[in-house]
Amino acid sequence: GAGVSQTPSNKVTEKGKYVKLRCDPISGHTALYWYRQSLGQGPEFLIYFQGTGAADDSGLPNDRFFAVRPEGSVSTLKIQRTERGDSAVYLCASSARLAGTGELFFGEGSRLTVL
Amino acid sequence: AQTVTQSQPEMSVQEAETVTLSCTYDTSESDYYLFWYKQPPSRQMILVIRQEAYKQQNATENRFSVNFQKAAKSFSLKISDSQLGDAAMYFCAYRSRTSGTYKYIFGTGTRLKVLA
Protein backbone atom coordinates (compact mmCIF):
# COMPACT_ATOMS: atom_id res chain seq x y z
CA GLY A 1 0.00 0.00 0.00
CA ALA A 2 0.93 3.63 -0.28
CA GLY A 3 0.85 4.49 3.43
CA VAL A 4 2.04 3.15 6.75
CA SER A 5 0.04 0.11 7.74
CA GLN A 6 -0.41 -1.12 11.30
CA THR A 7 -1.98 -4.35 12.47
CA PRO A 8 -4.01 -5.15 14.41
CA SER A 9 -6.02 -1.95 14.59
CA ASN A 10 -7.46 -3.10 17.90
CA LYS A 11 -6.16 -5.64 20.38
CA VAL A 12 -7.79 -6.64 23.65
CA THR A 13 -5.75 -8.85 25.92
CA GLU A 14 -5.61 -9.97 29.50
CA LYS A 15 -3.09 -8.81 32.03
CA GLY A 16 0.06 -10.89 31.86
CA LYS A 17 -0.28 -11.88 28.21
CA TYR A 18 2.20 -11.28 25.40
CA VAL A 19 1.28 -9.06 22.46
CA LYS A 20 2.85 -8.22 19.13
CA LEU A 21 2.06 -5.14 17.10
CA ARG A 22 3.14 -4.92 13.48
CA CYS A 23 4.10 -1.94 11.35
CA ASP A 24 4.59 -1.88 7.57
CA PRO A 25 6.28 1.40 6.65
CA ILE A 26 6.12 3.17 3.33
CA SER A 27 8.23 1.27 0.83
CA GLY A 28 11.77 2.60 0.71
CA HIS A 29 11.58 4.50 3.98
CA THR A 30 14.66 3.71 6.02
CA ALA A 31 13.64 5.36 9.28
CA LEU A 32 10.87 3.87 11.41
CA TYR A 33 9.49 5.17 14.70
CA TRP A 34 7.25 3.81 17.44
CA TYR A 35 5.25 6.10 19.69
CA ARG A 36 2.70 5.47 22.42
CA GLN A 37 -0.30 7.74 22.85
CA SER A 38 -2.42 7.60 25.96
CA LEU A 39 -5.88 9.13 26.06
CA GLY A 40 -5.73 12.91 25.89
CA GLN A 41 -1.95 12.97 25.59
CA GLY A 42 0.57 13.62 22.89
CA PRO A 43 2.63 10.85 21.33
CA GLU A 44 5.38 9.59 23.61
CA PHE A 45 8.58 8.41 21.94
CA LEU A 46 9.51 4.75 22.34
CA ILE A 47 12.14 3.81 19.77
CA TYR A 48 13.38 4.50 16.27
CA PHE A 49 15.24 2.45 13.71
CA GLN A 50 17.56 3.36 10.91
CA GLY A 51 17.51 0.33 8.66
CA THR A 52 17.65 -2.80 10.79
CA GLY A 53 19.24 -1.30 13.86
CA ALA A 54 17.61 0.47 16.76
CA ALA A 55 19.27 3.86 16.67
CA ASP A 56 17.60 5.14 19.83
CA ASP A 57 15.56 3.00 22.22
CA SER A 58 15.69 5.41 25.13
CA GLY A 59 11.91 5.73 25.27
CA LEU A 60 11.13 2.08 25.95
CA PRO A 61 9.66 2.16 29.46
CA ASN A 62 11.14 -1.12 30.72
CA ASP A 63 12.46 -4.47 29.59
CA ARG A 64 8.97 -5.82 28.92
CA PHE A 65 9.00 -3.76 25.72
CA PHE A 66 11.06 -4.80 22.75
CA ALA A 67 11.03 -3.93 19.05
CA VAL A 68 12.69 -5.46 16.02
CA ARG A 69 13.08 -4.68 12.36
CA PRO A 70 15.06 -7.66 11.04
CA GLU A 71 15.05 -6.85 7.33
CA GLY A 72 14.90 -3.08 7.50
CA SER A 73 11.26 -2.88 6.50
CA VAL A 74 8.49 -4.36 8.68
CA SER A 75 8.82 -3.77 12.41
CA THR A 76 7.24 -5.56 15.34
CA LEU A 77 6.74 -4.07 18.78
CA LYS A 78 6.54 -6.78 21.42
CA ILE A 79 5.17 -6.37 24.92
CA GLN A 80 5.63 -9.13 27.47
CA ARG A 81 3.60 -9.64 30.65
CA THR A 82 1.21 -6.86 29.74
CA GLU A 83 -0.09 -4.57 32.46
CA ARG A 84 -3.21 -2.41 32.54
CA GLY A 85 -0.99 0.66 32.29
CA ASP A 86 0.17 -0.48 28.86
CA SER A 87 -3.26 0.32 27.45
CA ALA A 88 -2.79 3.00 24.80
CA VAL A 89 -2.68 3.59 21.08
CA TYR A 90 0.66 2.55 19.63
CA LEU A 91 1.62 4.64 16.64
CA CYS A 92 4.15 3.77 13.98
CA ALA A 93 5.66 6.32 11.62
CA SER A 94 8.25 6.23 8.89
CA SER A 95 10.34 8.77 7.05
CA ALA A 96 12.47 8.60 3.95
CA ARG A 97 15.69 8.84 5.92
CA LEU A 98 16.68 9.64 9.44
CA ALA A 99 18.45 12.92 8.89
CA GLY A 100 16.13 14.17 6.20
CA THR A 101 13.87 17.18 6.15
CA GLY A 102 11.73 15.71 8.79
CA GLU A 103 8.28 14.69 7.66
CA LEU A 104 6.93 11.67 9.49
CA PHE A 105 4.20 9.57 7.89
CA PHE A 106 2.00 7.92 10.48
CA GLY A 107 -0.13 4.83 10.49
CA GLU A 108 -3.56 4.75 12.07
CA GLY A 109 -2.24 3.09 15.18
CA SER A 110 -2.93 -0.08 17.12
CA ARG A 111 -5.22 0.40 20.09
CA LEU A 112 -4.17 -1.93 22.88
CA THR A 113 -6.52 -2.61 25.78
CA VAL A 114 -5.25 -4.66 28.69
CA LEU A 115 -8.01 -5.99 30.93
CA ALA B 1 16.32 17.79 27.53
CA GLN B 2 13.99 19.40 25.06
CA THR B 3 10.36 19.98 25.97
CA VAL B 4 7.31 21.16 24.05
CA THR B 5 4.40 22.88 25.77
CA GLN B 6 0.93 23.50 24.44
CA SER B 7 -1.00 25.44 27.04
CA GLN B 8 -4.38 25.43 25.30
CA PRO B 9 -6.11 22.06 25.77
CA GLU B 10 -9.05 23.19 23.66
CA MET B 11 -9.90 26.02 21.30
CA SER B 12 -13.03 26.92 19.35
CA VAL B 13 -13.39 28.96 16.20
CA GLN B 14 -16.32 29.98 14.07
CA GLU B 15 -16.29 28.70 10.52
CA ALA B 16 -14.49 31.14 8.17
CA GLU B 17 -12.76 32.88 11.08
CA THR B 18 -9.10 32.81 12.10
CA VAL B 19 -7.64 30.99 15.07
CA THR B 20 -4.14 30.80 16.54
CA LEU B 21 -2.80 27.81 18.44
CA SER B 22 0.14 28.36 20.77
CA CYS B 23 3.28 26.33 21.30
CA THR B 24 6.43 27.00 23.27
CA TYR B 25 9.50 24.82 23.48
CA ASP B 26 12.69 24.63 25.41
CA THR B 27 16.05 23.74 23.92
CA SER B 28 19.68 24.75 24.11
CA GLU B 29 20.24 23.92 20.46
CA SER B 30 20.29 26.39 17.61
CA ASP B 31 19.45 24.14 14.68
CA TYR B 32 16.23 22.16 14.71
CA TYR B 33 12.87 21.61 13.05
CA LEU B 34 9.46 22.51 14.38
CA PHE B 35 6.25 20.97 13.14
CA TRP B 36 2.52 21.12 13.48
CA TYR B 37 0.71 17.84 13.02
CA LYS B 38 -3.04 17.35 12.74
CA GLN B 39 -4.79 14.27 14.14
CA PRO B 40 -8.44 13.96 13.06
CA PRO B 41 -10.77 11.58 14.92
CA SER B 42 -9.73 8.82 12.51
CA ARG B 43 -6.40 8.84 14.38
CA GLN B 44 -3.92 9.13 11.51
CA MET B 45 -1.61 12.08 12.03
CA ILE B 46 -0.66 14.23 9.08
CA LEU B 47 1.87 17.01 8.72
CA VAL B 48 0.38 20.49 8.49
CA ILE B 49 3.46 22.67 8.33
CA ARG B 50 7.19 22.59 9.03
CA GLN B 51 9.68 25.28 10.05
CA GLU B 52 13.46 25.06 9.93
CA ALA B 53 15.00 27.04 12.75
CA TYR B 54 17.75 28.60 10.64
CA LYS B 55 15.16 30.15 8.33
CA GLN B 56 13.89 33.50 9.57
CA GLN B 57 10.94 33.54 7.21
CA ASN B 58 7.77 32.07 8.64
CA ALA B 59 6.46 29.00 6.84
CA THR B 60 3.13 29.16 5.04
CA GLU B 61 0.98 26.41 3.52
CA ASN B 62 -2.23 27.76 2.00
CA ARG B 63 -4.51 28.70 4.93
CA PHE B 64 -1.92 27.64 7.51
CA SER B 65 0.95 29.84 8.64
CA VAL B 66 3.26 30.00 11.60
CA ASN B 67 4.69 32.74 13.76
CA PHE B 68 8.16 31.53 14.66
CA GLN B 69 9.89 33.55 17.36
CA LYS B 70 13.23 31.85 17.89
CA ALA B 71 14.47 34.01 20.75
CA ALA B 72 11.21 33.55 22.62
CA LYS B 73 11.07 29.85 21.69
CA SER B 74 7.55 30.26 20.47
CA PHE B 75 5.93 28.59 17.47
CA SER B 76 2.25 29.38 16.96
CA LEU B 77 -0.02 28.12 14.20
CA LYS B 78 -2.52 30.39 12.52
CA ILE B 79 -5.43 28.89 10.62
CA SER B 80 -7.25 31.33 8.37
CA ASP B 81 -10.72 30.89 6.91
CA SER B 82 -11.38 27.92 9.24
CA GLN B 83 -13.29 25.03 7.77
CA LEU B 84 -15.26 22.22 9.40
CA GLY B 85 -12.59 19.80 8.22
CA ASP B 86 -10.00 21.60 10.33
CA ALA B 87 -11.57 20.18 13.50
CA ALA B 88 -8.95 17.89 15.02
CA MET B 89 -6.21 17.58 17.61
CA TYR B 90 -3.17 19.65 16.73
CA PHE B 91 0.25 18.70 18.01
CA CYS B 92 3.36 20.83 18.02
CA ALA B 93 6.61 18.87 17.68
CA TYR B 94 10.35 19.45 17.86
CA ARG B 95 13.21 17.56 16.29
CA SER B 96 16.90 18.30 16.57
CA ARG B 97 19.06 18.55 13.47
CA THR B 98 22.42 18.40 15.16
CA SER B 99 22.34 16.53 18.43
CA GLY B 100 22.70 13.10 16.88
CA THR B 101 19.25 12.01 17.96
CA TYR B 102 16.34 12.20 15.58
CA LYS B 103 13.45 11.60 17.89
CA TYR B 104 10.45 13.88 17.67
CA ILE B 105 9.16 15.43 20.86
CA PHE B 106 5.46 16.22 20.88
CA GLY B 107 3.35 18.52 23.00
CA THR B 108 0.14 17.42 24.66
CA GLY B 109 -2.03 18.82 21.90
CA THR B 110 -4.82 21.31 21.39
CA ARG B 111 -8.28 20.17 20.41
CA LEU B 112 -9.73 22.52 17.83
CA LYS B 113 -13.49 22.74 17.44
CA VAL B 114 -14.94 24.50 14.41
CA LEU B 115 -18.43 25.88 14.88
CA ALA B 116 -20.79 26.10 11.93
Interface residues (C-beta under 8 A of the other chain):
Chain A: G3 A31 Y33 Y35 G40 Q41 G42 P43 E44 F45 Y48 A55 D56 S58 G59 V89 L91 A93 L98 A99 T101 G102 E103 L104 F106 G107 E108 G109
Chain B: V4 Q6 Y33 F35 Y37 S42 R43 Q44 M45 I46 L47 R50 F91 R95 R97 T101 Y102 K103 Y104 I105 F106 G107 T108 G109
